[in-house]
Amino acid sequence: MRREGSPWQGLGPVFVKELSDHISSVRMLVLEILIIVIACAVVYVAIDGIRQTTAEDPFILLKLFTTGGSSPLSLLVILGFLIPLMAIALGFDAVNGEHNGRTMSRILSQPIYRDALLAGKFLAGLATLAIALLCLWLLVVGLGIIFLGVPPGGEEVARSLVFLLITLAYAGTWLALAILLSIVFRSAATAVLVALGLWLFLSLIWPLMVPGFASLISPPDPRYVLFGLPTPATVEWEHMLRSISPNELFNGAAISLLAPDTRAIGTVYMSQLQGAIMGSPLPLSESLAIAWPQAVALIAGVIVLFVAGYVVFQRQEVRA
């Protein structure tokens, strides 16, 4: 049977309704307050340490994101750890919640196709995350201007805005994964447990396992081991395996933008250091070139996970 009309009919009402539900939900409010409180505390400690640096640093505001002051935790580390929690909280019951509430058949009996329903839920979750991240970005920049007394330069603002977009892509990856799991599992509890398990595995356990797998795939060369040097092939495999984790991709792209003197992610070769003045910042265009592979990988992850959820959702049977 051939369907009539646009597959995106009803996308607007679904988007507005889901966005309103997300913004007014208690769990989203609790998570936002938690992140804002932790972020403000980390930024306050970072400002204390930044005040001791020279005022001639042209990227002093970017240090708010990468410096933790006396604490080993920076705002970048906090975001990499907590953003997946926000995304999972928004998406783990996006579809199975409709099944469990017996509202899915009622929604699809309206002139709303599954395409519009799934896309509306995803875009509403992504918009909610974008609003939360934009507010956090404005708060951090505002606190930096007030307490440091240094207005941000044009390149600082540009770098921090690109970092905001990469952070949104990172959040979108976890949101797409959570929605995929909400489609696969009818139980919301199972979906959230699997999502949290994957988050813990990819963020904490996988980086610890990578060196062992890299050594199995490409054993260390005795000639390098004799001089106490890492084998280049093993290091390359380790870098590729680490890139499976969205957290590693996010950290790599973020560091290349927020630390302008970063010249490479992963292995640094001597050819990359020829003619370089150590500690000198790179132009924004070159930092973007370094961060581009990680950013593309995050965006590709969003697309692949969303398409996988779309295919599974289209094949599911909906019962009244």
C-alpha positions as CSV (number, residue, x, y, z in Angstrom):
1,M,0.0,0.0,0.0
2,R,1.4,3.4,-1.0
3,R,1.2,6.1,1.6
4,E,-0.1,9.6,0.7
5,G,1.4,13.0,1.5
6,S,4.8,13.9,2.9
7,P,6.4,11.5,5.4
8,W,7.3,14.5,7.5
9,Q,3.6,15.5,8.0
10,G,3.1,16.1,11.7
11,L,6.8,16.7,12.4
12,G,6.1,20.2,13.8
13,P,3.5,19.3,16.4
14,V,5.5,16.3,17.6
15,F,8.7,18.4,17.9
16,V,6.9,21.2,19.9
17,K,5.1,18.7,22.2
18,E,8.3,16.7,22.9
19,L,10.3,19.8,23.5
20,S,7.8,21.2,25.9
21,D,7.7,17.9,27.8
22,H,11.5,17.8,28.0
23,I,12.0,21.3,29.2
24,S,9.3,21.0,31.9
25,S,10.2,17.5,33.1
26,V,11.6,17.1,36.6
27,R,14.5,14.8,35.6
28,M,15.7,17.3,33.1
29,L,15.5,20.1,35.7
30,V,17.5,18.0,38.2
31,L,20.2,17.1,35.6
32,E,20.5,20.8,34.5
33,I,20.8,22.0,38.1
34,L,23.4,19.3,38.8
35,I,25.6,20.2,35.8
36,I,25.3,24.0,36.4
37,V,26.3,23.7,40.0
38,I,29.2,21.4,39.2
39,A,30.3,23.5,36.3
40,C,30.2,26.8,38.3
41,A,32.2,25.2,41.1
42,V,34.8,23.9,38.6
43,V,35.0,27.3,36.8
44,Y,35.3,29.2,40.1
45,V,38.3,27.0,41.0
46,A,39.7,27.4,37.5
47,I,39.4,31.2,37.7
48,D,41.5,31.1,40.9
49,G,44.3,29.4,39.1
50,I,44.0,31.5,35.9
51,R,44.4,34.7,37.8
52,Q,48.0,33.7,38.5
53,T,48.8,33.4,34.7
54,T,50.0,36.3,32.6
55,A,47.3,38.7,31.4
56,E,49.0,38.7,28.0
57,D,47.7,35.2,27.2
58,P,45.5,35.8,24.1
59,F,43.4,32.7,24.9
60,I,42.9,33.2,28.7
61,L,39.1,32.6,28.4
62,L,39.5,29.2,26.8
63,K,41.4,28.1,29.9
64,L,38.1,28.1,31.8
65,F,37.2,25.0,29.8
66,T,40.5,23.1,30.1
67,T,41.9,24.2,33.5
68,G,40.8,22.8,36.8
69,G,43.0,25.0,39.0
70,S,43.9,23.0,42.1
71,S,41.4,20.3,41.1
72,P,42.3,17.6,38.5
73,L,38.9,17.9,37.0
74,S,38.3,20.6,34.3
75,L,35.0,21.7,32.8
76,L,35.9,19.7,29.7
77,V,36.2,16.5,31.8
78,I,32.9,17.2,33.6
79,L,31.1,17.8,30.3
80,G,32.5,14.6,28.8
81,F,31.3,12.6,31.8
82,L,27.8,14.2,32.4
83,I,26.5,15.1,28.9
84,P,25.9,11.4,28.1
85,L,23.7,11.2,31.2
86,M,21.6,14.1,30.0
87,A,21.2,12.5,26.6
88,I,20.4,9.1,27.9
89,A,17.8,10.6,30.3
90,L,16.1,12.3,27.4
91,G,16.0,9.3,25.1
92,F,15.8,6.0,27.0
93,D,12.0,6.0,27.0
94,A,11.3,8.0,23.9
95,V,9.6,5.1,22.0
96,N,9.0,2.4,24.5
97,G,7.3,4.9,26.8
98,E,4.6,5.3,24.1
99,H,4.2,1.5,23.8
100,N,4.0,1.1,27.6
101,G,1.5,3.9,27.9
102,R,-0.5,2.4,25.0
103,T,-0.5,5.7,23.1
104,M,1.6,4.7,20.1
105,S,-1.4,3.3,18.1
106,R,-3.4,6.5,18.9
107,I,-0.5,8.7,17.7
108,L,-0.1,6.8,14.5
109,S,-3.8,6.8,13.8
110,Q,-3.5,10.5,13.3
111,P,-2.0,11.9,10.1
112,I,1.5,11.4,11.5
113,Y,3.9,8.9,9.9
114,R,6.5,7.0,11.8
115,D,9.2,9.1,10.0
116,A,7.8,12.3,11.5
117,L,7.3,10.8,14.9
118,L,10.9,9.5,15.3
119,A,12.5,12.5,13.8
120,G,10.4,14.8,15.9
121,K,11.4,13.0,19.1
122,F,15.1,13.1,18.1
123,L,15.1,16.8,17.1
124,A,13.2,17.8,20.3
125,G,15.8,16.0,22.4
126,L,18.7,17.6,20.4
127,A,17.1,21.0,20.7
128,T,16.7,20.6,24.5
129,L,20.4,19.6,24.8
130,A,21.3,22.6,22.6
131,I,19.4,25.0,24.8
132,A,21.0,23.6,28.0
133,L,24.6,23.7,26.5
134,L,24.1,27.2,25.1
135,C,23.0,28.4,28.6
136,L,26.0,26.7,30.1
137,W,28.3,28.3,27.6
138,L,26.9,31.8,28.2
139,L,27.2,31.2,32.0
140,V,30.9,30.2,31.7
141,V,31.8,33.1,29.4
142,G,29.9,35.5,31.6
143,L,31.6,34.3,34.8
144,G,35.0,34.6,33.0
145,I,34.3,38.2,31.9
146,I,33.1,39.2,35.4
147,F,35.8,37.6,37.5
148,L,38.8,37.9,35.1
149,G,37.9,41.3,33.8
150,V,39.2,40.4,30.3
151,P,36.8,40.5,27.3
152,P,37.0,37.6,24.9
153,G,38.7,38.1,21.5
154,G,37.1,37.2,18.2
155,E,39.1,34.0,17.8
156,E,38.3,32.9,21.4
157,V,34.6,33.3,20.7
158,A,34.9,31.4,17.4
159,R,36.8,28.6,19.0
160,S,34.4,28.3,21.8
161,L,31.4,28.3,19.5
162,V,32.9,25.5,17.3
163,F,33.5,23.6,20.6
164,L,29.8,24.1,21.4
165,L,28.8,22.6,18.1
166,I,31.1,19.6,18.6
167,T,29.7,19.1,22.1
168,L,26.2,19.1,20.6
169,A,27.3,16.4,18.1
170,Y,28.7,14.4,21.1
171,A,25.4,14.7,22.9
172,G,23.5,13.8,19.8
173,T,25.5,10.5,19.5
174,W,24.4,9.4,22.9
175,L,20.8,10.7,22.3
176,A,20.6,8.6,19.1
177,L,21.9,5.6,21.0
178,A,19.4,6.0,23.8
179,I,16.5,6.3,21.3
180,L,17.8,3.2,19.4
181,L,17.7,1.3,22.7
182,S,14.2,2.6,23.5
183,I,13.1,1.1,20.1
184,V,14.8,-2.2,20.6
185,F,13.7,-2.8,24.2
186,R,10.1,-2.5,25.3
187,S,11.1,-2.0,28.9
188,A,12.4,1.4,29.8
189,A,14.4,0.0,32.7
190,T,16.2,-2.4,30.4
191,A,16.9,0.4,27.9
192,V,18.4,2.7,30.5
193,L,20.5,0.0,32.1
194,V,22.0,-1.1,28.7
195,A,22.6,2.6,27.8
196,L,24.4,3.3,31.1
197,G,26.4,0.1,30.8
198,L,27.6,1.1,27.3
199,W,28.4,4.6,28.6
200,L,30.5,3.2,31.5
201,F,32.2,0.6,29.2
202,L,33.1,3.1,26.5
203,S,34.1,5.9,28.8
204,L,36.0,4.0,31.6
205,I,36.6,0.4,30.7
206,W,37.4,0.5,27.0
207,P,40.4,2.9,27.3
208,L,42.0,0.6,29.8
209,M,41.6,-2.4,27.5
210,V,42.9,-0.7,24.4
211,P,46.6,-1.1,25.1
212,G,46.2,-4.9,25.5
213,F,44.2,-5.2,22.2
214,A,46.7,-3.0,20.4
215,S,49.6,-5.2,21.5
216,L,47.7,-8.3,20.4
217,I,47.0,-6.9,16.9
218,S,50.5,-5.4,16.5
219,P,53.1,-6.9,18.9
220,P,55.8,-4.4,20.1
221,D,59.0,-4.5,18.0
222,P,62.0,-5.7,20.1
223,R,64.1,-3.0,18.5
224,Y,62.0,-0.3,20.0
225,V,61.5,-2.1,23.3
226,L,65.3,-2.3,23.7
227,F,65.5,1.4,23.8
228,G,62.3,1.9,25.9
229,L,60.4,3.4,23.0
230,P,56.8,2.6,21.9
231,T,56.4,0.7,18.6
232,P,54.8,3.1,16.0
233,A,52.5,0.5,14.6
234,T,51.2,-0.5,18.1
235,V,50.6,3.2,19.0
236,E,48.7,3.7,15.7
237,W,46.4,0.8,16.5
238,E,45.9,2.0,20.0
239,H,44.9,5.4,18.7
240,M,42.4,3.8,16.2
241,L,40.9,1.6,18.9
242,R,40.5,4.5,21.3
243,S,38.5,6.3,18.6
244,I,35.7,3.8,19.0
245,S,34.7,5.6,22.2
246,P,32.7,8.8,21.6
247,N,34.3,10.2,24.7
248,E,37.8,9.9,23.1
249,L,36.6,11.6,19.9
250,F,35.0,14.4,21.9
251,N,38.1,15.0,24.0
252,G,40.4,15.0,21.0
253,A,38.4,17.5,19.0
254,A,37.8,19.7,22.0
255,I,41.4,19.9,23.0
256,S,42.6,20.8,19.5
257,L,40.2,23.8,19.6
258,L,40.5,24.9,23.3
259,A,44.3,24.5,23.4
260,P,45.5,26.4,20.3
261,D,49.1,25.1,20.7
262,T,47.9,21.5,20.1
263,R,49.5,20.3,16.9
264,A,48.2,16.7,16.6
265,I,45.9,14.3,18.3
266,G,47.5,11.0,19.2
267,T,51.0,10.3,17.8
268,V,53.1,13.3,17.1
269,Y,55.8,12.8,14.4
270,M,59.0,14.9,14.1
271,S,57.8,16.1,10.7
272,Q,54.9,17.9,12.5
273,L,57.4,19.7,14.7
274,Q,59.8,20.9,12.1
275,G,59.8,24.7,12.0
276,A,57.3,24.9,14.8
277,I,57.8,27.2,17.8
278,M,56.8,25.2,20.9
279,G,53.9,26.8,22.7
280,S,52.9,29.1,19.8
281,P,49.2,28.9,19.0
282,L,48.0,27.6,15.7
283,P,45.5,29.6,13.5
284,L,41.9,28.6,13.8
285,S,41.9,27.0,10.4
286,E,44.7,24.6,11.3
287,S,43.0,23.7,14.6
288,L,39.8,23.0,12.7
289,A,41.8,20.7,10.3
290,I,43.1,18.8,13.3
291,A,39.7,18.4,14.9
292,W,37.9,17.7,11.6
293,P,38.3,13.8,11.6
294,Q,37.0,13.5,15.2
295,A,34.1,15.9,14.5
296,V,33.1,14.0,11.3
297,A,33.3,10.7,13.2
298,L,30.9,12.0,15.9
299,I,28.4,13.3,13.2
300,A,28.7,10.0,11.4
301,G,27.9,8.2,14.6
302,V,24.7,10.3,15.1
303,I,23.6,9.4,11.5
304,V,24.4,5.7,11.8
305,L,22.6,5.3,15.1
306,F,19.6,7.3,14.0
307,V,19.3,5.4,10.7
308,A,19.6,2.1,12.6
309,G,16.8,3.1,15.0
310,Y,14.7,4.3,12.0
311,V,15.0,1.0,10.2
312,V,14.1,-1.0,13.4
313,F,11.2,1.3,14.1
314,Q,9.8,1.0,10.6
315,R,9.8,-2.8,10.9
316,Q,8.1,-2.9,14.4
317,E,4.5,-4.0,14.8
318,V,2.3,-1.6,16.6
319,R,-0.6,-3.1,18.5
320,A,-3.6,-1.2,20.0
